[in-house]
């Protein structure tokens, strides 16, 4: 029956669309997780240095670019040396491959 065949085809098409959306979402979550891990790594370095050093800033930007992040902005991050026990902040903004914007913010205290 042609009607049954059309119904099966429409269901297959709908399932394909759902699967593609799911795969794209999983990829985005994976990329965001990698960015979160980088943020953790650098906030720990910042705790011992009291700030985001120029060398760490350059390396962080390179690592983000290797993940496919564009438009990297570290505005709002602690760049001046903070004293022991003072707050330090790492803010990473950018765009993932498909233009999705993100912001990752970590706050801690200087422990140097």
C-alpha positions, -999 to 999 in steps of 0.1 A, spaced: 0 0 0 14 34 -10 0 51 21 19 28 44 51 32 24 48 70 26 42 68 64 73 47 68 94 71 47 82 101 67 91 83 100 125 74 87 131 110 76 120 123 110 143 98 128 172 109 106 167 145 115 165 137 152 197 116 150 216 143 132 205 169 158 216 146 186 250 140 170 255 178 166 245 184 202 269 157 215 297 173 195 290 207 210 289 193 245 322 176 239 339 208 227 325 227 256 339 201 280 373 204 265 371 242 270 361 237 306 391 214 312 414 241 297 398 267 320 404 245 350 440 239 340 447 276 337 428 287 368 451 263 388 481 279 372 467 313 380 463 304 417 501 298 420 511 328 398 484 353 411 474 362 376 472 350 340 508 355 327 516 366 292 531 332 283 500 314 297 477 337 279 494 330 246 495 293 252 458 293 262 448 311 230 468 286 209 452 257 227 417 272 222 424 278 185 435 242 181 401 232 194 385 253 166 376 283 188 375 317 171 371 352 184 389 344 217 384 371 243 399 369 278 385 403 289 376 403 326 404 379 335 430 388 362 460 400 344 476 421 372 492 401 401 468 395 429 480 392 465 477 360 486 440 353 493 427 378 468 402 368 441 414 358 407 391 354 377 395 336 343 369 345 317 371 329 283 347 339 255 346 328 219 328 310 191 328 273 183 330 260 148 293 265 139 292 300 153 279 290 187 290 316 213 302 305 247 315 319 280 335 300 305 342 317 339 363 304 367 369 322 400 394 312 427 419 329 451 456 335 447 476 309 467 512 319 459 
